[in-house]
Amino acid sequence: MSVIWGIPYFLIKVAVGELTPITLVFLRCVVAAAILLPFGAYRGNLAAVRPHWRVLLAYTAVEVAIPWVVLSWAETHVSSSLTGLLVGSVPLFGVILARLAGSEEQFTGRRLVGLLVGFLGVASVVGLNVTGHDAAGIAGLALVAVGYALGPMIISRRLQGVPAEGVVAFSLAVPALVYAPLGIAQFPSGGLSGKVILAVGTLGAVCTVAAFLMFFALIAEVGPVRATFITYVNPAVALAVGAIILRERITAGEIGGFVLIVAGLALATRRRDSGSDASDMPAVVPDPAVAELHAPEGSHQAAG
């Protein structure tokens, strides 16, 4: 999971070399929706999301429609490695938003220290690696981080029990429809290179469809607490891929900032009872059908 959600920044960097952010998001959603919609319809999960369409629209806006466009645009201003590093601070925003939303979980001194350390890491990355030319991109990434933190909160608070496949299919089909006019109009007249086609296909099929389904299965198997630990490694994958493939320079500020961000995340998101699988952090509720696949032998129940 850390690899699958650590490489999109590299793929987006490749794709925006030939595609506008709107067209890229449109194509990514089309690829993913074309795979998930028939699958969800066959499983009967699409009808289950209809009564929740208003909440799903809000989720789609903050988790997919707005962040993906802003993220793609931001990568025309900053490197893929820096993008992955800053987006890796999403759980820090999640802790703050959960507190503002009235979470009953205690906001302990340890968490306050974790937030401080984590944001010092972000400040280190930004202050030591960002020029005036990058300021707009950094502001966009901050908006993306807030959206990525809000999305799981909406899922956990307002969409409990709604099939995950239906939620994901809806959140991909809607942006595909909304962005279709501009996405098609801005499509390059000369066509796309093979590397961009491969990048878009991988973003849609692997980094979206496979990633979401694997993440739901991971939550069902190990619980939401340990499932979120992949966030700690995503930025390292983004840094490594950017340096190895795109020849992006890794600076001392990025390395030091990464260490501080990971330390802050560990302090801010870890429960005092580390053995519990319950989590105060927002988490996607797994599809019961997916959870059934990972239930102990002999404990399976009839689906539906």
Phi and psi restraints in degrees (value plus and minus 20) as a CYANA .aco file:
   2 SER   PHI     -85.0   -45.0
   2 SER   PSI     -55.3   -15.3
   3 VAL   PHI     -91.8   -51.8
   3 VAL   PSI     -66.9   -26.9
   4 ILE   PHI     -81.7   -41.7
   4 ILE   PSI     -57.4   -17.4
   5 TRP   PHI    -119.5   -79.5
   5 TRP   PSI      -8.5    31.5
   6 GLY   PHI    -124.4   -84.4
   6 GLY   PSI     -37.9     2.1
   7 ILE   PHI    -112.6   -72.6
   7 ILE   PSI     -34.0     6.0
   8 PRO   PHI     -77.5   -37.5
   8 PRO   PSI     -52.6   -12.6
   9 TYR   PHI     -84.2   -44.2
   9 TYR   PSI     -59.1   -19.1
  10 PHE   PHI     -85.4   -45.4
  10 PHE   PSI     -65.2   -25.2
  11 LEU   PHI     -84.8   -44.8
  11 LEU   PSI     -59.4   -19.4
  12 ILE   PHI     -84.7   -44.7
  12 ILE   PSI     -60.8   -20.8
  13 LYS   PHI     -79.8   -39.8
  13 LYS   PSI     -60.0   -20.0
  14 VAL   PHI     -87.0   -47.0
  14 VAL   PSI     -64.8   -24.8
  15 ALA   PHI     -88.5   -48.5
  15 ALA   PSI     -58.3   -18.3
  16 VAL   PHI     -92.0   -52.0
  16 VAL   PSI     -23.9    16.1
  17 GLY   PHI     -88.6   -48.6
  17 GLY   PSI     -43.1    -3.1
  18 GLU   PHI    -147.0  -107.0
  18 GLU   PSI     -37.6     2.4
  19 LEU   PHI    -135.3   -95.3
  19 LEU   PSI     128.6   168.6
  20 THR   PHI     -95.5   -55.5
  20 THR   PSI     137.0   177.0
  21 PRO   PHI     -74.9   -34.9
  21 PRO   PSI     -59.8   -19.8
  22 ILE   PHI     -83.6   -43.6
  22 ILE   PSI     -66.5   -26.5
  23 THR   PHI     -85.1   -45.1
  23 THR   PSI     -59.1   -19.1
  24 LEU   PHI     -81.3   -41.3
  24 LEU   PSI     -68.5   -28.5
  25 VAL   PHI     -84.1   -44.1
  25 VAL   PSI     -60.4   -20.4
  26 PHE   PHI     -78.4   -38.4
  26 PHE   PSI     -68.8   -28.8
  27 LEU   PHI     -86.5   -46.5
  27 LEU   PSI     -60.8   -20.8
  28 ARG   PHI     -81.1   -41.1
  28 ARG   PSI     -63.5   -23.5
  29 CYS   PHI     -88.6   -48.6
  29 CYS   PSI     -57.3   -17.3
  30 VAL   PHI     -83.0   -43.0
  30 VAL   PSI     -66.4   -26.4
  31 VAL   PHI     -79.7   -39.7
  31 VAL   PSI     -68.5   -28.5
  32 ALA   PHI     -88.2   -48.2
  32 ALA   PSI     -62.5   -22.5
  33 ALA   PHI     -85.9   -45.9
  33 ALA   PSI     -56.6   -16.6
  34 ALA   PHI     -82.7   -42.7
  34 ALA   PSI     -47.8    -7.8
  35 ILE   PHI    -104.7   -64.7
  35 ILE   PSI     -63.9   -23.9
  36 LEU   PHI    -101.1   -61.1
  36 LEU   PSI     -55.1   -15.1
  37 LEU   PHI     -81.0   -41.0
  37 LEU   PSI     -68.7   -28.7
  38 PRO   PHI     -82.6   -42.6
  38 PRO   PSI     -58.2   -18.2
  39 PHE   PHI     -83.4   -43.4
  39 PHE   PSI     -66.2   -26.2
  40 GLY   PHI     -86.1   -46.1
  40 GLY   PSI     -57.3   -17.3
  41 ALA   PHI     -85.7   -45.7
  41 ALA   PSI     -61.3   -21.3
  42 TYR   PHI     -82.5   -42.5
  42 TYR   PSI     -58.5   -18.5
  43 ARG   PHI    -100.4   -60.4
  43 ARG   PSI     -28.6    11.4
  44 GLY   PHI      56.3    96.3
  44 GLY   PSI       2.1    42.1
  45 ASN   PHI    -112.2   -72.2
  45 ASN   PSI     -32.3     7.7
  46 LEU   PHI     -92.6   -52.6
  46 LEU   PSI     -60.5   -20.5
  47 ALA   PHI     -83.4   -43.4
  47 ALA   PSI     -49.3    -9.3
  48 ALA   PHI     -89.2   -49.2
  48 ALA   PSI     -40.6    -0.6
  49 VAL   PHI    -111.5   -71.5
  49 VAL   PSI     -32.7     7.3
  50 ARG   PHI     -77.5   -37.5
  50 ARG   PSI     -64.1   -24.1
  51 PRO   PHI     -84.0   -44.0
  51 PRO   PSI     -34.8     5.2
  52 HIS   PHI    -127.5   -87.5
  52 HIS   PSI       2.8    42.8
  53 TRP   PHI     -82.6   -42.6
  53 TRP   PSI     -53.1   -13.1
  54 ARG   PHI     -86.4   -46.4
  54 ARG   PSI     -66.0   -26.0
  55 VAL   PHI     -85.4   -45.4
  55 VAL   PSI     -58.3   -18.3
  56 LEU   PHI     -84.6   -44.6
  56 LEU   PSI     -54.2   -14.2
  57 LEU   PHI     -84.0   -44.0
  57 LEU   PSI     -61.4   -21.4
  58 ALA   PHI     -84.1   -44.1
  58 ALA   PSI     -63.8   -23.8
  59 TYR   PHI     -81.6   -41.6
  59 TYR   PSI     -65.2   -25.2
  60 THR   PHI     -81.1   -41.1
  60 THR   PSI     -59.7   -19.7
  61 ALA   PHI     -83.6   -43.6
  61 ALA   PSI     -65.8   -25.8
  62 VAL   PHI    -106.6   -66.6
  62 VAL   PSI     -39.4     0.6
  63 GLU   PHI    -122.7   -82.7
  63 GLU   PSI     -48.7    -8.7
  64 VAL   PHI    -147.7  -107.7
  64 VAL   PSI     -84.0   -44.0
  65 ALA   PHI     -77.1   -37.1
  65 ALA   PSI     -69.0   -29.0
  66 ILE   PHI    -102.6   -62.6
  66 ILE   PSI     -71.8   -31.8
  67 PRO   PHI     -79.4   -39.4
  67 PRO   PSI     -59.7   -19.7
  68 TRP   PHI     -86.5   -46.5
  68 TRP   PSI     -57.6   -17.6
  69 VAL   PHI     -89.5   -49.5
  69 VAL   PSI     -66.1   -26.1
  70 VAL   PHI     -83.7   -43.7
  70 VAL   PSI     -60.3   -20.3
  71 LEU   PHI     -82.0   -42.0
  71 LEU   PSI     -65.2   -25.2
  72 SER   PHI     -83.7   -43.7
  72 SER   PSI     -60.1   -20.1
  73 TRP   PHI     -86.2   -46.2
  73 TRP   PSI     -61.0   -21.0
  74 ALA   PHI     -81.8   -41.8
  74 ALA   PSI     -52.2   -12.2
  75 GLU   PHI     -94.4   -54.4
  75 GLU   PSI     -24.5    15.5
  76 THR   PHI    -103.9   -63.9
  76 THR   PSI     -25.8    14.2
  77 HIS   PHI    -135.4   -95.4
  77 HIS   PSI     -50.7   -10.7
  78 VAL   PHI    -148.9  -108.9
  78 VAL   PSI     146.9   186.9
  79 SER   PHI     -93.6   -53.6
  79 SER   PSI     140.1   180.1
  80 SER   PHI     -87.1   -47.1
  80 SER   PSI     -56.0   -16.0
  81 SER   PHI     -87.1   -47.1
  81 SER   PSI     -62.6   -22.6
  82 LEU   PHI     -86.2   -46.2
  82 LEU   PSI     -58.0   -18.0
  83 THR   PHI     -80.3   -40.3
  83 THR   PSI     -69.7   -29.7
  84 GLY   PHI     -81.4   -41.4
  84 GLY   PSI     -56.8   -16.8
  85 LEU   PHI     -86.1   -46.1
  85 LEU   PSI     -64.6   -24.6
  86 LEU   PHI     -93.3   -53.3
  86 LEU   PSI     -57.9   -17.9
  87 VAL   PHI     -87.1   -47.1
  87 VAL   PSI     -43.7    -3.7
  88 GLY   PHI     -84.4   -44.4
  88 GLY   PSI     -29.7    10.3
  89 SER   PHI    -107.6   -67.6
  89 SER   PSI     -12.4    27.6
  90 VAL   PHI     -71.4   -31.4
  90 VAL   PSI     -65.9   -25.9
  91 PRO   PHI     -78.6   -38.6
  91 PRO   PSI     -48.1    -8.1
  92 LEU   PHI     -84.2   -44.2
  92 LEU   PSI     -63.2   -23.2
  93 PHE   PHI     -85.9   -45.9
  93 PHE   PSI     -53.9   -13.9
  94 GLY   PHI     -82.0   -42.0
  94 GLY   PSI     -60.7   -20.7
  95 VAL   PHI     -82.1   -42.1
  95 VAL   PSI     -64.7   -24.7
  96 ILE   PHI     -85.5   -45.5
  96 ILE   PSI     -66.0   -26.0
  97 LEU   PHI     -85.0   -45.0
  97 LEU   PSI     -57.8   -17.8
  98 ALA   PHI     -82.3   -42.3
  98 ALA   PSI     -59.1   -19.1
  99 ARG   PHI     -85.6   -45.6
  99 ARG   PSI     -65.2   -25.2
 100 LEU   PHI     -85.0   -45.0
 100 LEU   PSI     -48.6    -8.6
 101 ALA   PHI    -103.1   -63.1
 101 ALA   PSI     -17.9    22.1
 102 GLY   PHI      69.1   109.1
 102 GLY   PSI      11.8    51.8
 103 SER   PHI     -79.4   -39.4
 103 SER   PSI     119.3   159.3
 104 GLU   PHI    -100.8   -60.8
 104 GLU   PSI     -30.1     9.9
 105 GLU   PHI     -87.1   -47.1
 105 GLU   PSI     118.6   158.6
 106 GLN   PHI     -85.5   -45.5
 106 GLN   PSI     115.8   155.8
 107 PHE   PHI    -114.6   -74.6
 107 PHE   PSI      61.4   101.4
 108 THR   PHI     -95.5   -55.5
 108 THR   PSI     148.7   188.7
 109 GLY   PHI     -81.1   -41.1
 109 GLY   PSI     -56.3   -16.3
 110 ARG   PHI     -79.1   -39.1
 110 ARG   PSI     -61.6   -21.6
 111 ARG   PHI     -89.3   -49.3
 111 ARG   PSI     -58.5   -18.5
 112 LEU   PHI     -81.5   -41.5
 112 LEU   PSI     -62.3   -22.3
 113 VAL   PHI     -83.5   -43.5
 113 VAL   PSI     -61.9   -21.9
 114 GLY   PHI     -81.0   -41.0
 114 GLY   PSI     -63.8   -23.8
 115 LEU   PHI     -81.3   -41.3
 115 LEU   PSI     -64.4   -24.4
 116 LEU   PHI     -81.7   -41.7
 116 LEU   PSI     -67.4   -27.4
 117 VAL   PHI     -83.3   -43.3
 117 VAL   PSI     -64.0   -24.0
 118 GLY   PHI     -81.5   -41.5
 118 GLY   PSI     -64.8   -24.8
 119 PHE   PHI     -94.0   -54.0
 119 PHE   PSI     -44.7    -4.7
 120 LEU   PHI     -84.1   -44.1
 120 LEU   PSI     -57.1   -17.1
 121 GLY   PHI     -83.8   -43.8
 121 GLY   PSI     -63.8   -23.8
 122 VAL   PHI     -82.2   -42.2
 122 VAL   PSI     -63.8   -23.8
 123 ALA   PHI     -82.8   -42.8
 123 ALA   PSI     -56.6   -16.6
 124 SER   PHI     -83.7   -43.7
 124 SER   PSI     -64.4   -24.4
 125 VAL   PHI     -83.3   -43.3
 125 VAL   PSI     -67.1   -27.1
 126 VAL   PHI     -88.8   -48.8
 126 VAL   PSI     -67.1   -27.1
 127 GLY   PHI     -86.8   -46.8
 127 GLY   PSI     -52.7   -12.7
 128 LEU   PHI    -115.8   -75.8
 128 LEU   PSI     -30.6     9.4
 129 ASN   PHI    -147.8  -107.8
 129 ASN   PSI     -25.4    14.6
 130 VAL   PHI    -130.5   -90.5
 130 VAL   PSI     112.1   152.1
 131 THR   PHI    -121.8   -81.8
 131 THR   PSI     156.7   196.7
 132 GLY   PHI     -80.2   -40.2
 132 GLY   PSI     -50.2   -10.2
 133 HIS   PHI     -85.5   -45.5
 133 HIS   PSI     -47.2    -7.2
 134 ASP   PHI    -110.8   -70.8
 134 ASP   PSI     -25.0    15.0
 135 ALA   PHI     -78.7   -38.7
 135 ALA   PSI     -62.6   -22.6
 136 ALA   PHI     -83.3   -43.3
 136 ALA   PSI     -61.7   -21.7
 137 GLY   PHI     -83.1   -43.1
 137 GLY   PSI     -60.0   -20.0
 138 ILE   PHI     -84.4   -44.4
 138 ILE   PSI     -61.9   -21.9
 139 ALA   PHI     -81.6   -41.6
 139 ALA   PSI     -59.7   -19.7
 140 GLY   PHI     -84.2   -44.2
 140 GLY   PSI     -59.7   -19.7
 141 LEU   PHI     -86.9   -46.9
 141 LEU   PSI     -52.6   -12.6
 142 ALA   PHI     -83.3   -43.3
 142 ALA   PSI     -60.9   -20.9
 143 LEU   PHI     -83.5   -43.5
 143 LEU   PSI     -61.2   -21.2
 144 VAL   PHI     -80.7   -40.7
 144 VAL   PSI     -64.5   -24.5
 145 ALA   PHI     -81.9   -41.9
 145 ALA   PSI     -60.8   -20.8
 146 VAL   PHI     -84.9   -44.9
 146 VAL   PSI     -62.8   -22.8
 147 GLY   PHI     -82.7   -42.7
 147 GLY   PSI     -63.3   -23.3
 148 TYR   PHI     -85.4   -45.4
 148 TYR   PSI     -46.7    -6.7
 149 ALA   PHI     -99.4   -59.4
 149 ALA   PSI     -53.6   -13.6
 150 LEU   PHI     -92.6   -52.6
 150 LEU   PSI     -57.2   -17.2
 151 GLY   PHI     -74.5   -34.5
 151 GLY   PSI     -74.5   -34.5
 152 PRO   PHI     -82.5   -42.5
 152 PRO   PSI     -48.3    -8.3
 153 MET   PHI     -85.0   -45.0
 153 MET   PSI     -60.8   -20.8
 154 ILE   PHI     -84.5   -44.5
 154 ILE   PSI     -61.8   -21.8
 155 ILE   PHI     -80.3   -40.3
 155 ILE   PSI     -70.3   -30.3
 156 SER   PHI     -93.0   -53.0
 156 SER   PSI     -47.1    -7.1
 157 ARG   PHI    -116.6   -76.6
 157 ARG   PSI     -50.7   -10.7
 158 ARG   PHI    -139.7   -99.7
 158 ARG   PSI     -32.3     7.7
 159 LEU   PHI    -146.5  -106.5
 159 LEU   PSI      13.8    53.8
 160 GLN   PHI     -80.3   -40.3
 160 GLN   PSI     108.9   148.9
 161 GLY   PHI      65.1   105.1
 161 GLY   PSI     -28.0    12.0
 162 VAL   PHI     -95.7   -55.7
 162 VAL   PSI     111.7   151.7
 163 PRO   PHI     -74.5   -34.5
 163 PRO   PSI     109.7   149.7
 164 ALA   PHI     -81.5   -41.5
 164 ALA   PSI     -59.4   -19.4
 165 GLU   PHI     -80.5   -40.5
 165 GLU   PSI     -60.5   -20.5
 166 GLY   PHI     -86.6   -46.6
 166 GLY   PSI     -60.7   -20.7
 167 VAL   PHI     -82.2   -42.2
 167 VAL   PSI     -67.3   -27.3
 168 VAL   PHI     -86.3   -46.3
 168 VAL   PSI     -63.0   -23.0
 169 ALA   PHI     -80.7   -40.7
 169 ALA   PSI     -63.4   -23.4
 170 PHE   PHI     -82.7   -42.7
 170 PHE   PSI     -66.0   -26.0
 171 SER   PHI     -89.6   -49.6
 171 SER   PSI     -33.3     6.7
 172 LEU   PHI    -118.9   -78.9
 172 LEU   PSI     -56.4   -16.4
 173 ALA   PHI     -88.5   -48.5
 173 ALA   PSI     -59.7   -19.7
 174 VAL   PHI     -83.4   -43.4
 174 VAL   PSI     -70.9   -30.9
 175 PRO   PHI     -81.0   -41.0
 175 PRO   PSI     -54.5   -14.5
 176 ALA   PHI     -79.9   -39.9
 176 ALA   PSI     -61.7   -21.7
 177 LEU   PHI     -91.2   -51.2
 177 LEU   PSI     -63.7   -23.7
 178 VAL   PHI     -84.9   -44.9
 178 VAL   PSI     -61.8   -21.8
 179 TYR   PHI    -108.5   -68.5
 179 TYR   PSI     -22.3    17.7
 180 ALA   PHI     -77.0   -37.0
 180 ALA   PSI     -68.3   -28.3
 181 PRO   PHI     -78.3   -38.3
 181 PRO   PSI     -70.7   -30.7
 182 LEU   PHI     -91.5   -51.5
 182 LEU   PSI     -59.3   -19.3
 183 GLY   PHI     -80.3   -40.3
 183 GLY   PSI     -62.3   -22.3
 184 ILE   PHI     -92.4   -52.4
 184 ILE   PSI     -61.2   -21.2
 185 ALA   PHI     -83.6   -43.6
 185 ALA   PSI     -53.5   -13.5
 186 GLN   PHI    -112.8   -72.8
 186 GLN   PSI     -13.3    26.7
 187 PHE   PHI     -86.0   -46.0
 187 PHE   PSI     114.8   154.8
 188 PRO   PHI     -78.8   -38.8
 188 PRO   PSI     111.9   151.9
 189 SER   PHI     -86.9   -46.9
 189 SER   PSI     -47.1    -7.1
 190 GLY   PHI    -107.7   -67.7
 190 GLY   PSI     -13.9    26.1
 191 GLY   PHI      62.1   102.1
 191 GLY   PSI    -192.7  -152.7
 192 LEU   PHI    -138.4   -98.4
 192 LEU   PSI     130.8   170.8
 193 SER   PHI     -96.4   -56.4
 193 SER   PSI     143.4   183.4
 194 GLY   PHI     -80.9   -40.9
 194 GLY   PSI     -57.6   -17.6
 195 LYS   PHI     -87.8   -47.8
 195 LYS   PSI     -53.9   -13.9
 196 VAL   PHI     -93.7   -53.7
 196 VAL   PSI     -60.4   -20.4
 197 ILE   PHI     -78.9   -38.9
 197 ILE   PSI     -63.9   -23.9
 198 LEU   PHI     -84.5   -44.5
 198 LEU   PSI     -59.7   -19.7
 199 ALA   PHI     -84.4   -44.4
 199 ALA   PSI     -65.4   -25.4
 200 VAL   PHI     -86.0   -46.0
 200 VAL   PSI     -63.8   -23.8
 201 GLY   PHI     -82.0   -42.0
 201 GLY   PSI     -59.7   -19.7
 202 THR   PHI     -88.5   -48.5
 202 THR   PSI     -60.7   -20.7
 203 LEU   PHI     -79.0   -39.0
 203 LEU   PSI     -64.3   -24.3
 204 GLY   PHI     -94.9   -54.9
 204 GLY   PSI     -68.6   -28.6
 205 ALA   PHI    -101.2   -61.2
 205 ALA   PSI     -61.5   -21.5
 206 VAL   PHI    -114.7   -74.7
 206 VAL   PSI     -75.2   -35.2
 207 CYS   PHI     -97.8   -57.8
 207 CYS   PSI     -27.0    13.0
 208 THR   PHI    -137.3   -97.3
 208 THR   PSI     -87.7   -47.7
 209 VAL   PHI     -85.0   -45.0
 209 VAL   PSI     -79.9   -39.9
 210 ALA   PHI     -81.2   -41.2
 210 ALA   PSI     -58.4   -18.4
 211 ALA   PHI     -83.4   -43.4
 211 ALA   PSI     -67.5   -27.5
 212 PHE   PHI     -84.2   -44.2
 212 PHE   PSI     -65.3   -25.3
 213 LEU   PHI     -84.6   -44.6
 213 LEU   PSI     -59.4   -19.4
 214 MET   PHI     -86.5   -46.5
 214 MET   PSI     -57.8   -17.8
 215 PHE   PHI     -86.6   -46.6
 215 PHE   PSI     -59.7   -19.7
 216 PHE   PHI     -83.7   -43.7
 216 PHE   PSI     -61.7   -21.7
 217 ALA   PHI     -85.4   -45.4
 217 ALA   PSI     -56.9   -16.9
 218 LEU   PHI     -84.1   -44.1
 218 LEU   PSI     -63.4   -23.4
 219 ILE   PHI     -81.2   -41.2
 219 ILE   PSI     -62.6   -22.6
 220 ALA   PHI     -84.3   -44.3
 220 ALA   PSI     -51.3   -11.3
 221 GLU   PHI    -106.8   -66.8
 221 GLU   PSI     -63.4   -23.4
 222 VAL   PHI    -134.7   -94.7
 222 VAL   PSI     -24.8    15.2
 223 GLY   PHI      70.0   110.0
 223 GLY   PSI     138.0   178.0
 224 PRO   PHI     -87.0   -47.0
 224 PRO   PSI     -48.0    -8.0
 225 VAL   PHI     -85.8   -45.8
 225 VAL   PSI     -77.2   -37.2
 226 ARG   PHI     -88.4   -48.4
 226 ARG   PSI     -47.3    -7.3
 227 ALA   PHI     -83.5   -43.5
 227 ALA   PSI     -53.9   -13.9
 228 THR   PHI     -94.4   -54.4
 228 THR   PSI     -29.4    10.6
 229 PHE   PHI     -85.6   -45.6
 229 PHE   PSI     -37.9     2.1
 230 ILE   PHI     -81.1   -41.1
 230 ILE   PSI     -45.9    -5.9
 231 THR   PHI     -81.2   -41.2
 231 THR   PSI     -48.6    -8.6
 232 TYR   PHI     -88.8   -48.8
 232 TYR   PSI     -46.3    -6.3
 233 VAL   PHI    -120.6   -80.6
 233 VAL   PSI     -42.7    -2.7
 234 ASN   PHI     -69.2   -29.2
 234 ASN   PSI     -68.7   -28.7
 235 PRO   PHI     -81.9   -41.9
 235 PRO   PSI     -55.0   -15.0
 236 ALA   PHI     -85.1   -45.1
 236 ALA   PSI     -58.8   -18.8
 237 VAL   PHI     -84.1   -44.1
 237 VAL   PSI     -64.0   -24.0
 238 ALA   PHI     -81.6   -41.6
 238 ALA   PSI     -62.3   -22.3
 239 LEU   PHI     -82.4   -42.4
 239 LEU   PSI     -65.7   -25.7
 240 ALA   PHI     -85.7   -45.7
 240 ALA   PSI     -65.4   -25.4
 241 VAL   PHI     -84.7   -44.7
 241 VAL   PSI     -62.5   -22.5
 242 GLY   PHI     -81.4   -41.4
 242 GLY   PSI     -59.2   -19.2
 243 ALA   PHI     -93.9   -53.9
 243 ALA   PSI     -61.9   -21.9
 244 ILE   PHI     -96.9   -56.9
 244 ILE   PSI     -65.1   -25.1
 245 ILE   PHI    -113.4   -73.4
 245 ILE   PSI     -64.6   -24.6
 246 LEU   PHI    -112.8   -72.8
 246 LEU   PSI     -21.6    18.4
 247 ARG   PHI      40.7    80.7
 247 ARG   PSI      10.4    50.4
 248 GLU   PHI     -96.1   -56.1
 248 GLU   PSI     121.0   161.0
 249 ARG   PHI    -101.1   -61.1
 249 ARG   PSI     107.9   147.9
 250 ILE   PHI    -113.5   -73.5
 250 ILE   PSI     103.3   143.3
 251 THR   PHI    -118.5   -78.5
 251 THR   PSI     146.2   186.2
 252 ALA   PHI     -82.9   -42.9
 252 ALA   PSI     -54.3   -14.3
 253 GLY   PHI     -83.8   -43.8
 253 GLY   PSI     -58.5   -18.5
 254 GLU   PHI     -88.4   -48.4
 254 GLU   PSI     -62.0   -22.0
 255 ILE   PHI     -84.8   -44.8
 255 ILE   PSI     -67.8   -27.8
 256 GLY   PHI     -83.4   -43.4
 256 GLY   PSI     -60.5   -20.5
 257 GLY   PHI     -84.7   -44.7
 257 GLY   PSI     -58.8   -18.8
 258 PHE   PHI     -81.0   -41.0
 258 PHE   PSI     -63.7   -23.7
 259 VAL   PHI     -81.1   -41.1
 259 VAL   PSI     -63.6   -23.6
 260 LEU   PHI     -87.3   -47.3
 260 LEU   PSI     -60.0   -20.0
 261 ILE   PHI     -83.6   -43.6
 261 ILE   PSI     -65.0   -25.0
 262 VAL   PHI     -83.2   -43.2
 262 VAL   PSI     -62.6   -22.6
 263 ALA   PHI     -82.5   -42.5
 263 ALA   PSI     -63.0   -23.0
 264 GLY   PHI     -84.4   -44.4
 264 GLY   PSI     -61.2   -21.2
 265 LEU   PHI     -80.9   -40.9
 265 LEU   PSI     -63.0   -23.0
 266 ALA   PHI     -81.5   -41.5
 266 ALA   PSI     -61.0   -21.0
 267 LEU   PHI     -94.5   -54.5
 267 LEU   PSI     -59.9   -19.9
 268 ALA   PHI     -99.6   -59.6
 268 ALA   PSI     -45.1    -5.1
 269 THR   PHI    -131.2   -91.2
 269 THR   PSI     -29.3    10.7
 270 ARG   PHI    -101.0   -61.0
 270 ARG   PSI     113.8   153.8
 271 ARG   PHI     -96.4   -56.4
 271 ARG   PSI     135.5   175.5
 272 ARG   PHI     -82.8   -42.8
 272 ARG   PSI     -58.4   -18.4
 273 ASP   PHI    -111.2   -71.2
 273 ASP   PSI      70.5   110.5
 274 SER   PHI     -88.8   -48.8
 274 SER   PSI     -33.9     6.1
 275 GLY   PHI    -105.9   -65.9
 275 GLY   PSI     -27.9    12.1
 276 SER   PHI    -101.6   -61.6
 276 SER   PSI     125.8   165.8
 277 ASP   PHI    -115.0   -75.0
 277 ASP   PSI     -22.0    18.0
 278 ALA   PHI     -97.0   -57.0
 278 ALA   PSI     131.8   171.8
 279 SER   PHI    -159.9  -119.9
 279 SER   PSI     117.0   157.0
 280 ASP   PHI    -103.5   -63.5
 280 ASP   PSI     -33.7     6.3
 281 MET   PHI     -95.9   -55.9
 281 MET   PSI     122.1   162.1
 282 PRO   PHI     -77.9   -37.9
 282 PRO   PSI     117.5   157.5
 283 ALA   PHI    -162.5  -122.5
 283 ALA   PSI     126.1   166.1
 284 VAL   PHI     -87.9   -47.9
 284 VAL   PSI     112.8   152.8
 285 VAL   PHI     -99.0   -59.0
 285 VAL   PSI     101.7   141.7
 286 PRO   PHI     -87.8   -47.8
 286 PRO   PSI     129.9   169.9
 287 ASP   PHI     -83.8   -43.8
 287 ASP   PSI     107.3   147.3
 288 PRO   PHI     -74.7   -34.7
 288 PRO   PSI     -52.7   -12.7
 289 ALA   PHI     -86.9   -46.9
 289 ALA   PSI     -54.9   -14.9
 290 VAL   PHI     -90.4   -50.4
 290 VAL   PSI     -62.3   -22.3
 291 ALA   PHI     -80.7   -40.7
 291 ALA   PSI     -55.1   -15.1
 292 GLU   PHI     -82.7   -42.7
 292 GLU   PSI     -55.9   -15.9
 293 LEU   PHI     -82.7   -42.7
 293 LEU   PSI     -44.3    -4.3
 294 HIS   PHI    -129.2   -89.2
 294 HIS   PSI      -9.0    31.0
 295 ALA   PHI     -93.1   -53.1
 295 ALA   PSI     134.5   174.5
 296 PRO   PHI     -78.8   -38.8
 296 PRO   PSI     131.1   171.1
 297 GLU   PHI     -77.9   -37.9
 297 GLU   PSI     112.6   152.6
 298 GLY   PHI      73.8   113.8
 298 GLY   PSI     -28.2    11.8
 299 SER   PHI    -124.7   -84.7
 299 SER   PSI     -16.6    23.4
 300 HIS   PHI     -86.5   -46.5
 300 HIS   PSI     120.7   160.7
 301 GLN   PHI    -136.8   -96.8
 301 GLN   PSI     139.7   179.7
 302 ALA   PHI     -83.1   -43.1
 302 ALA   PSI     115.2   155.2
 303 ALA   PHI     -95.9   -55.9
 303 ALA   PSI     130.2   170.2
